[in-house]
Amino acid sequence: MASPSLPPHARPFHVIHTPRLIIRSSIESDALAVNILRTEQLNNPFGGVVNPDLSVDVQRERIAADAITTAEGKNAWMVVILTDPKPTDASIEGLRVKEGILIGNTGFNCFPLKPTLADPLKEAIAGDTGALIDYRFARKGFAIETLSAVIEYGFQELRCGMISLDTNFDNEPFRNVMRTMGIGEGTIHGEGEGREAKYLFDRSIWEIAKEHMKAEGKWYL
């Protein structure tokens, strides 16, 4: 649990279990798998990965630094691990970690205070999240399972009042995930190549989205 002097999202380590996945804070032994995930060009067609060409050694240093900022509550980056992978080709062996195959990353980039949707004169913590799933594991529901688990964790465990996400306007696969989850189209900001789709929702909107996913057979938790 968080220290009384720190915000509720300030924890030394985060871990979430779902039926198929373990979503947890990254550890230094993940560095090679994280590096492979981030440097794969097919995982970054819309330029969403910042500094994708870091070396394994630098990635290991970043993970060590992330442990400090996670404990301080500045962010909460996590990796996504498939715990019972089916037999696949040898190209993903580098993604193997102790619990299974590291298939993506997620977590919270930051926890800013934002005006609430119900009352703009009040503020609440908005957990800013997102998810990347390796292209070889796409279209299997892992992105929805990951985001659903992280959003639930943000609301229920970290006491976020809202959740925010954003993506490049041209990132149709991610925008389709938002539609499938019942979150909708978001709001469009910017022009030309700089256009972004931004999403911001509170617990009441999330509960409606959950019912939508359950009705459509897309609730994996």
C-alpha positions in Angstrom: 0.0 0.0 0.0 1.1 3.6 -0.5 2.6 5.5 2.4 0.2 8.0 4.0 2.6 10.8 2.9 2.5 9.7 -0.8 -0.4 9.5 -3.3 -2.2 6.2 -3.6 -0.5 5.5 -6.9 3.0 5.7 -5.3 4.0 2.1 -4.9 7.3 0.2 -5.3 5.8 -2.4 -7.6 2.5 -2.9 -9.5 1.1 -6.2 -10.5 -2.3 -7.1 -12.1 -3.5 -10.6 -13.0 -6.0 -11.4 -15.7 -7.2 -14.7 -17.1 -4.4 -14.8 -19.7 -1.9 -12.1 -18.6 0.3 -10.8 -15.9 0.7 -7.1 -16.1 3.5 -5.9 -13.8 6.2 -3.3 -13.3 9.2 -4.0 -15.4 12.4 -5.5 -13.8 15.9 -5.3 -15.2 15.9 -8.9 -16.5 13.1 -7.8 -18.9 15.5 -5.4 -20.7 16.2 -7.7 -23.8 12.5 -8.5 -24.3 11.5 -4.8 -23.9 14.2 -3.8 -26.3 13.0 -6.3 -28.9 9.4 -5.2 -28.5 10.3 -1.5 -28.9 12.8 -1.7 -31.8 10.4 -3.8 -33.9 9.3 -1.4 -36.7 6.0 -3.3 -37.2 5.1 -2.4 -33.6 5.5 1.3 -34.2 3.9 2.2 -37.6 2.4 5.5 -36.2 5.5 6.7 -34.3 4.0 6.2 -30.8 7.2 4.7 -29.3 9.5 7.3 -28.0 13.3 6.6 -28.5 12.6 3.1 -30.0 16.3 2.4 -30.8 17.7 2.3 -27.2 20.3 -0.3 -26.6 19.7 -3.2 -24.2 22.1 -1.7 -21.7 20.3 1.7 -21.8 17.0 0.0 -21.6 18.2 -1.8 -18.4 19.2 1.6 -17.0 15.8 3.0 -17.9 14.0 0.2 -16.1 16.1 0.8 -12.9 15.2 4.5 -13.1 11.6 3.7 -13.6 11.6 1.8 -10.3 12.4 5.0 -8.5 9.7 7.1 -10.3 7.2 4.4 -9.8 7.8 4.4 -6.1 7.5 8.2 -6.1 4.1 8.0 -7.9 5.3 9.9 -10.9 4.3 7.1 -13.3 3.7 3.4 -13.3 5.0 1.7 -16.5 4.3 -2.0 -16.8 4.9 -4.9 -19.1 2.3 -7.4 -20.5 3.2 -11.1 -20.2 1.3 -13.9 -21.8 1.4 -16.7 -19.2 0.5 -19.7 -21.3 1.7 -19.0 -24.8 0.9 -21.5 -27.6 3.8 -22.9 -29.6 5.2 -20.3 -32.0 8.2 -19.7 -34.2 11.6 -19.2 -32.8 11.5 -15.4 -33.6 9.8 -14.6 -30.3 12.2 -16.5 -28.0 13.9 -13.3 -27.2 10.6 -12.1 -25.7 10.6 -14.9 -23.1 10.7 -13.8 -19.4 10.3 -15.9 -16.3 6.5 -15.9 -16.4 6.0 -16.4 -20.1 6.3 -14.3 -23.2 6.5 -10.5 -22.9 3.9 -9.4 -25.5 3.5 -5.7 -24.8 3.7 -2.7 -22.5 1.2 -0.5 -20.7 0.8 1.3 -17.4 0.5 5.0 -16.6 2.6 7.7 -18.1 1.6 10.2 -15.4 -1.1 11.1 -12.9 -2.0 14.8 -13.5 -4.9 16.6 -11.8 -7.6 17.6 -14.3 -11.0 19.3 -14.0 -13.6 16.6 -13.5 -16.2 15.9 -16.2 -19.0 16.2 -13.7 -17.9 19.5 -12.2 -15.1 21.5 -14.0 -14.6 23.5 -10.8 -13.3 20.3 -9.1 -10.2 18.4 -9.9 -9.4 14.7 -9.8 -6.4 12.5 -10.6 -6.4 11.4 -14.2 -4.4 8.3 -14.9 -2.8 8.7 -18.3 -2.5 5.2 -19.9 -2.1 3.3 -23.2 -1.0 0.0 -24.4 1.3 -1.6 -27.1 0.8 -5.2 -28.1 3.4 -7.0 -30.3 2.1 -7.3 -33.9 2.4 -11.1 -33.7 -0.2 -11.2 -30.9 -2.6 -8.7 -32.4 -6.3 -9.3 -33.0 -6.6 -11.8 -30.1 -8.2 -9.5 -27.6 -5.0 -8.8 -25.7 -5.1 -5.0 -26.1 -8.7 -4.9 -24.7 -7.8 -7.3 -21.9 -4.8 -5.2 -21.0 -6.5 -1.8 -21.1 -9.6 -3.1 -19.3 -7.4 -4.5 -16.5 -5.2 -1.3 -16.2 -8.3 1.0 -16.2 -10.0 -1.1 -13.5 -6.8 -1.0 -11.5 -6.6 2.8 -11.9 -10.1 3.3 -10.7 -10.4 0.7 -8.1 -6.9 0.4 -6.6 -5.1 3.6 -7.4 -8.1 5.9 -6.8 -8.0 7.7 -10.1 -11.0 9.9 -10.7 -10.6 9.8 -14.5 -8.6 7.9 -17.2 -7.0 9.6 -20.2 -5.6 8.1 -23.4 -4.4 9.6 -26.7 -3.2 8.3 -30.0 -2.2 9.5 -33.5 -5.3 10.2 -35.5 -4.2 7.8 -38.2 -3.8 5.0 -35.7 -6.9 3.2 -36.7 -6.2 -0.1 -35.0 -6.0 1.7 -31.6 -9.0 3.9 -32.3 -11.0 0.8 -33.2 -10.0 -0.7 -29.9 -11.6 2.3 -28.2 -14.8 1.9 -30.3 -14.9 -1.8 -29.5 -14.5 -1.1 -25.8 -17.5 1.4 -25.9 -15.3 4.4 -25.2 -16.1 6.0 -28.6 -14.3 8.3 -30.9 -12.7 10.7 -28.4 -12.0 14.3 -29.4 -9.8 15.3 -32.2 -7.0 17.8 -31.6 -4.5 19.5 -34.0 -4.3 19.5 -37.8 -2.6 17.5 -40.5 0.0 15.0 -39.4 -0.2 16.3 -35.9 -3.8 15.3 -35.3 -4.5 13.3 -32.3 -7.5 11.4 -30.9 -7.8 12.1 -27.1 -10.0 10.2 -24.7 -11.0 11.2 -21.2 -13.6 9.4 -19.1 -14.7 8.9 -15.5 -16.0 6.0 -13.5 -19.6 6.5 -14.7 -18.6 6.4 -18.4 -16.4 3.4 -17.7 -19.2 1.4 -16.1 -21.3 2.0 -19.3 -18.4 0.9 -21.4 -18.0 -2.3 -19.3 -21.6 -3.2 -19.9 -21.1 -2.7 -23.6 -18.1 -5.0 -23.7 -20.0 -7.7 -21.7 -22.9 -7.5 -24.1 -20.6 -7.8 -27.1 -18.5 -10.7 -25.5 -15.4 -8.5 -25.2 -15.1 -8.4 -21.5 -12.1 -10.7 -20.7 -11.7 -10.1 -17.0 
